[in-house]
């Protein structure tokens, strides 16, 4: 009795925990099947179902007539093979049949799952469907092809959410918030100005980056007309388009065909399509599709056996494990082949190991040498994956064919995203010029960039300039306009506009890969919202009347993009070329200038001078010989606005570009 009382007291005092978490199983000891085909195979005469679960005691395939509701019309057990593989072949035509897997582990039947390799699902992704994917191909799909890319910094990226582009009435779209709305031609705002596809085409960007467009959890596809919005960083079915962006989410073939129509619509205009992918975590944890097949295996854990959470979303996946690595690589290859995707942006890429990312890149380049790959070189929280193995920004030089976002340049231009009031070069901060130089050269080692001025941990982190993605804003945090407004509250609308133009003028004349947030060219605002991931359309959407209000802003961005694309000196392909051709000529507080010399990268212009003036007054320059003015104040003309000799004034808060042929 005394021992029982002592035991109960120890529990009360916290010395013993009856709910102590047990260490996670040794998932690395599981038998794996890296070369196995785990995709459903369909022919009119037979369908083969496959699943990997070495811990399963039994697996059943359930066949349904509908994508939701009703009982299974048939339950068929799968046969267990080697290395945890389960397989079933049904020898009749199952095209159009819905199905789920039911897995038994430790004597318990888990919830139904469509399976992690599902390629067609019904409403809300509850059940997969057997489907002849070839039947979803739009006319001309066999010859469809995206743009050719020689070097990644040749591209100009434009990041957009599917709904944002057409959800506002001013878009004039017949398919608001849908895949088809993105490629609908001849849409206009009430002033008769182009919106949507025609606007994007005329703007001149080379690739549209779409926020998550795979099937995600947070939007109820069964209620398409209800007010609901989400960025989509909560994956459910990785290999299926999101149903809420289709005209009918209940028919699996519709979302697939319309996604392909969207891709082809962009390709027909010479625009590539980049998918934002989120393999680092899942929208659900315990009942995710991964855990309903092989519980725990696909995730990292703490030493105590809890789910680690480097994504700050409840879990993080384990890309270093054989079958998770296989899934990531094959999933991306599927999108590249089946949907002709031209690139991938990896959310929280640092949660993925370097080996997996390099393997993935190599495999994708075999499919499409022009494919582009980039991601976030950071995590959201602590992860058990060692820093030496992470695809961190500081490890970018170890990545092949993959670029990383340059938060260095972002913060140097406009200030930290974590402090509203913190300013950068364009909004009045001092001593940002060295960080700006670091970003301009694409974070490569350059003899005129002094790391000692950038802090004790500063380091050059790219091998080549294209590996740094140059940007000022994206879907996260404040829009560029909102950041400028809150950091300089006394600024007039005209002053804010000048800062805005200068900010992305720096991006589009830097040597990294240029990235713009959709609506930058319209002075986009989200009404001061920091994290609009689930806020309504009224906060997130593009109001196309902004184009009427700010025609000179759109015109400037349009001309700036044309200038970059026309002149290869602004996107030198190698670090050696940058060191050879780019020379900083004037660096002062609030003022920076550099020279691109000797027909850099085969440019038609022999000499180019670029000056950024962030001061509130003009800066007078002396120049030797005669120069053509390509950019001055709010105006850009690649053919030359005028010629100057002897001296020229750089207007306040603006970029000046001079050239000699």
N, C-alpha and C positions, 0 to 999 in steps of 0.2 A: 504493500500500500504506500509505504514511504517513497519507493522508487517512482510510482505513478504520480504522486503529488509533486515530486521533484521535477519529473518530466513536464508536467503541466505548468509549473512555475517557470521553467526554462523557456517554454513556448511563450508564456506571458511576457517574460523579460526580453524576448526577441533573440535569445541565444540559439534557438532552434526554429526553423521555418518549416511548417508543414506543407507550404506551397512552394518550396524551393524549386527553381527551374533546373531541370536536368540538362547536362551538356547535350548539344546537338549530336546526332549520329555522325559517324565518319562517312560523309557522302562520297568522299573520294574513293572509297572502297567499293562503291556500287559498280557492277559490270556495265560497260557502256557499249554503244554501237555507233561510232562516229561515221561509218560509211553506209549505214542503213538508210533506205528510202522510207521516210515516215509520212510522206504525203499520200493522201487518198488518190487512188488511180481509178479512173472511170473509162469504160468503153460501153457501147450499147449492149454488149453481151455479158459484162461482168464488172463489178466494182470491188476493189480491195481496200479494206480499212486497216490502218496500222497505228500502233501506239507503243511507246516505250515506258515501261514501269516495272523495274526489277523487284519492287516491294509488293506488287499486286498479287493477291491470291486468286483473283478471278476478274475478268473484264467482260462486260456485255455491251453489245451494240443494240441500241433501241431505235427502231424505225417509226417515223411519224408521218402523218399526212399534212400536218400544218406546222408552221414555224413557232407557234405558241398555243397553249391550251390543248385539251384533248388527251387521250391516252395513247400510249404506244401501240401500234398495230402488230408489232412483232419484236421479240427480244431474242437475240442470237448471241450465244457465247463465242468469245474469241479463243483462238488457240495460242498457247504460250510456246515461244521458241527460245532460242539462245540469247543470252545477254540482256534479258529483260524485255525482249520484243514480243509483242502480241499481234496476231494477224487474223483477218477473216476475209474470205472472198465469197461474195454473193453472186451467183451466176444467173442474173436476169438484169433487165434494164431498170436501173434505179434512178435515172435522171429525173430530177424534181422531187426526190424523196428527202425529207428532213431526217436528221439522226442526231443522237448523242451517244457518248460513252458513259458507262457506269463502272467504276473501279472499286474493288473490295480490298481494303488494307487493314491488317490486324483484326480481322473478323467483322469489320464495319464497312458497309456500303457508303461511299462518298456521294456527294451530290452529282447530278448529271453535268457533263461538260461537253461542249462541241469539239473539244480537242484543240491543242495548241497549234496544230497545222491546218486548221479549218480555213478554207478559201472562199466559202460562201455561207452566209448566215441569214436567219430570219430576223424579225423585228427584235431589237434590243440584244441581239447576239446570243440568245438562249440556246438555239439549236442550229447546227450546221446543216447544209444541204448538199446533196450530190448534184453536181452541175457540170455540164459540158461547157467549159470556159471558152472554148473556141466560138461558141454560139453567141457570146457577148461582144465579140469584136466588131467595132463600127466599120463602115465601109472605108476602104483604103488603109486599114490597120497594118496589113502585111508590108506596106512600103513606108509606114510612118517612121520618122526618125527625128530626134532632137538635134540641137545645134552642135557643131563641131567646136571643141575647145582645145586649143594648143597648150596654153598655160593657164592655171586657175585664175590668176589676177587679170586675165583678159575679160572676165565676166563682170557684170554689174548685177548684184542680187537685190531683190525687192521682196521684203517679208510681209506676208498678208495672212489674215484669217479668212476662211472661205466665206463666212457670213458677212464680215465687215464690208466687203467690197460692194455688195448689192442689197443689203438689208434696209438701207435708208431709201425712202420714196424718191429722193432726188436722183437715184441711180438710173431710174427709168427701166429697170430690169423686169423681164417677164418671169424670171426665176429667182426671186429674192432669196438669198441665203443658201443657194444650191450650187452644186458643181457646174451645172449647165449655165447658170447665171454668169460665171466667171468668163465664159467664152462666147457669150451672146454678142453679136456684132451690132453696130449702129445704135447703141443706147446713148441717150443724151440727158443732161439736166434741163431745167426749165429755161435756161438761157441758150439752149441749143449747143452747148459744149459737150464734147465726147466724154463719156464715163466708161467704167469697166474696161473691157478688152481693148477698145479703140484708144482709150486714154493710156493704158499700159504700153501698147504698141508704139504710140507716138512719143511717149516718154523716153523710150530707147533702151530700157533695161534689157538684159540678155536672159535672165532666169527669174522666175517667180518662186519664192520659197513659201510653201504653204504650211501653216501651223498644223498640228496633228490632224490627219485626215483618215487615219485608220479607225477602226471601230473602238470607241471609248465608252466608259461607264456612265458618265454624269448626266447625259441628256437622254430623256425618255423619248425614244423613237416612235412610240405608240401615240404620242401626243404632239404631232408636228406643228400644230397651230398654237400651242401654248407658249407663253413667254419663258424661254429658257435659253441660257447661253453658257458655254464653257470653252476654254481654250483647247481642252482635250488631252491634257497631260495625265490621263488616268486610263492607261491601256486596258482593253478587254480582249479583243481578238486582233492580233497583230497583222494578220494577212488578209484583212477584209476592209474595204472602204467604210467610212462612217455612214450609217443609214439616214441620219437627220439631214444630211446634205444631198440626199437623193429625192426625187419626186415621189417615190413610193418605197418606204423602208420595209414593207411587208413582203416585197418580192425581191429575193436575193439577187436575181440577175439584173435588176434595174440599177442598183447602186454600182455594180461592177461595170455595166455598159456605160453609164453616165460618167463615171470616173475616167474611163478610157476616152470617151468623147471629149471630156475636158482636156486631157493630156494632148490629144490630137489637135484640138482647137488652138492650144498654145503653140504646138509644134508647127502648125500651118502658118503661124505668124512669125516663125523663127525664134520662139521663146522656149527655153528649157523649163522643166518642172522639177523642183527640189522638194522632197518630203522631209518634214520634221519628224524624227523617229525617237521613241522613248523606250528603249530596251533596258534602261537602268532600274526601273521599278514597275510594278503593276498597280492598277487602280484598286484592286482588292488584294488581300493577303491570304488569310486562311482558306477562303473559298475562291481563290484565283484559279484560272484554268491550269496553270502550272501545278498548283497544290492539289488539284482534283485528279491529277494523273500520277505524280510522283511527289508526295508531300515533302516539303522542305528542301529538296535537292537543288532547285533552281535559285535558291536564295542564300545570301551570306547570313551568318549568325554571330552573336557575341560568344565569348567563352562560357557564359552561363546558359547558352542555348536559346536566347531570345533572338528575334529578328534584328539584325543590324539595320541602321536607317540612315545611310549616307545620302539618301535622296530627300530626306525630311518629309517623306510621304508614307511612312509606315513600314517600308521594306526597301531592300536593294537586291538586285539580282547578282548572280555569281558568274560573270562572263568567263572567268578562268576555268570553269568546270567544263568538261568535254561536251556534254549535251546542251548546255546553255550556249557555249561557243558555236556549236553546230547550228543551233536554232537561229542565232543572230545572223550568221553568215548566210544560211539558206533563206531566211526571211527576206533579207535585203536583195539577194539574187533573184528571188521570186518577183519582187516589185520591179526590179530592173528589166526582167525578161517579159513578164506577163503584162505589165502596165507601162513599160518604156520610160520609167522614171530616170531623170537625168542627173540626180544627185541626192545626197542625204545629209541632213544636219542632225547631229547626235546630241540629244539633251543630256546634260551632266555627263559628258563624255569621260571625265576623269574617273568615274565609277567603273569604266571598262578598262581591262588590262591592255597593255601595249601589244602583246602578242596577238590577241584576238583582233584588235583594230587593224593591225598590219596585215593579218591573214585576210580579213574581210575586204580591205582595200585592194589587195592583190587579186582576189577572186572577182571583184566588181570590175576592175580594169580589164580583165579578160573578156568580159561581156561587152563593155562599152569603154573604150579608151578615153572618151570625152567626159566620163562621169566625174562629178565633183563631190568632194567629201570634206566636211568641216564640223566642228562641234565646240561645246563649252569645256574649256580646260580647267574645270573646277568641280568640286562636289558641293552639296548643300549642307552636309554635316560630316561628322567623323565616320570613317569607314575602316573595317579591318584589313582591306587590301593595302599592302605596303605602298608608300609613296613612290618607291622606285619602280613599281609595276604599273602605277596608274597612268592613264593618258592625260596627265596634267599639262597645263600650259608650259610649265618649265621643262617638260619632257617632249615637247613638240618636235625638237630636232631628232628624236628617235622614231618619229612617225613617218611613214612613207605615203605619199599621195594624199595626205590629210592636213587640213589647216585648222587653226584655232582662233577663237575670238580674241581680239586685242583690247582688253579692258584698260591697258596702259594708254593707248591713244584715245579711247572713249573718255576716260577721266581727265586726261590732259586737255582735251578740247573744251569740255563743259563742266567738269567737276565730278565728284564722287556720286554714284547712284544711291549711296547709303546715307547721304546728308544733303537734304534739300538746298540748304543755303551755301554749300560748298561750291565754289566756282572754278572754272578752268580758264584756258587761254582766251576764248571768245567773249566770256562774260566777266572779265576783269581781274582774274587772279594773277598774282606775280609769280615769277620763277617757275613757270610751266614749260619754258622753251626747250629744255633738255629732254623732258618727257615727250614733247611734241616731235622733236628730232628723232627720238627712238622709235616712235610710231611711224613717222614718215618713211623711214628706210625699211620698214617691215620687220623691225626687231632683229635684224641681222647684225653681226659685228661690223661696225663702221668706224673708221679712224677718227671721225669728228663727233662721235657720240661718247660722252664721258659718263660711264656708269657710276662713278663715285658721287655724281650729283643727283643720282636717282635713288639713293638709299643703300643700306648695307647689304641687302639681299638681292639687289638688282642684277640681272644677268641677261645676256642675249639668248633668246629662246627658239629662234628659227634657224634652219639651214638656208632657206631661200625666202625671198620677200613675200611670195604668194601664200606662205603658210600663216601669215598674220591677216585675219579678217578685220578690215578697217571699218569702224562704225561709230556712230554717236548715240544711237538709240535703237531699241527693238520693242517687241511686245511687252517685255518686262519693264518694271519701273515707270517713271514719268516719260511721256513723249518728250522729244527735244524741245518743242515749244513750251510745254508746261514746266520743264526743268529751268529753262531760261527765265520764264516769267516769275517763278517762285524764288530763284536765286538772285534776280535783279528786279525787285518789286517796283522800284522807281522808274524803270525803263519805259519809254513810250512805245506804242505799237511799231513805229518805224524803226526804233532802235532794236527792238526784239527781232524784227524781220532781218535786219542787217547781221545780227549775231547768228541767226538761223542759217542764212545763206553762207556765211563764212565757215560755220561749223562743218557743213557737208561739202563745201568747196575744198576743205582740207582733206576730207575723206577721199574725194574723187580725184585728188591730185597726189595722193600718197601711193607708195609702191605696193602696199598690201592688196588683198582682194576686197573690192568695194562692196559695201552692204548698206542698203537703205531700208528704213521702216516705211511701209506703205503709208502714204499720206504726208510724208515729210515735205513733198513738193506742193502741199496745200496748207502748210502750217498746221498740221493735225493736232488737235487737242483731245484729251480724254477727260476734260473738266477737272484736272488735277488728280485723277485716280492713279495710285501707285501700282496696284495689283488688280487688274481688271478681269482676272481669269473667269469669274462667274458673275460679273456685273452685266446689266442689261445691254441690249443693242444700242440704246440711247447714249451709252457711254463709249462703246467700242466702235461703232460704225463710222464709216467715212461719209461725211456730209458733202455731197458733190457741189453744193452751193459755195463751198469754200473756194472752188476753182474760179468761180465768178468774182469772188471777193479779192482773190490774190493772183490775178493772171500773170503778173510780172514774176512772181515766185515760181510758178510752174514753168514759165519760159526760161528762167535762169537755170533751173534743174535740168530741163530738157537740153539746153545748150551745153551745160557742163558735162552731162553724160556723153553727148556727141563728141565733145572735145576729147574726153578720155578715150573713147573707143577709136577715134580717128588717129590719135597720136600715141604710138606705142612707147614713147619715152616715159609716159605716166604709169606704165605697168611693165617694168623691166623684169625679165624672166628669171634671172639668177642673181645671187648675192654679189658675185664678181662684177656683173654689169652695173649694179647699184654703186659699188665702191669705185668703179671706173668712171661712171658718168654723172653721178649726183654729188654735188659739192655745195655745202652751206656757205653762203657769202655774207650774210648779215644776220646776227642774232643779238637782239636787245630785249629789254623787258617790254612785252606787248608787241613785239615785231620780230618777224623771222623771214629770211629769204634764202632760196637755194637756186642753184644753176644746174640744168641738164645739158650736157655739152657733147659736141662731136656726133651729131645725128644719132643720139642714144637709141639703141634697139632698132636702128634703121629708120628712125623718124625723118620725115621730110624736112622738119625744122632742124637747122644745124645747132642753134643755140636757143635755149629757153630760160627765162628768168621768172621765178614764181615768188611772190611776196605776200605774206599774210600780215595785215595791220589790224590789231585788236584795240588800238588806242582810239580815244574819242576825238582825235584830231588827225589831220593829214600828215604824212611823213614825206619829205622831199628826198628824192634820190638823184644821184648823178649817174648818167649812163654814157658809155663810150660808143660812139658811132650811132647809126640809125637803127631803130627798133620798131617793129610792128606791135601794136597793142591788141591782144586777143581777149583779155578780160579786164574790166575796169568798172568799179562800183557795182551796179546791178545789171551790167550788160556783158554779154559774151558773144564774140563773133570769131570763129576759127579762121576766117579769111582776113581778119584784121579790122579793128574799129577805126584806127588812124595810125599814123607814124609819128614817132618822137625822136628828138635828138638832144643830147646834152643833159637834160633833166626831166623829171616827171614827178608828180605828187601822187602818192598812194592814198586814196580817200579813206576817211575814218571807217573802222570796222568793215573791212572788205579785203578781197584778194585782187592782186594785179598780176597779169601774165603778159610778158613781153617775149617776142621771138624774132630771130633772124633766120632767113632761109639759106 
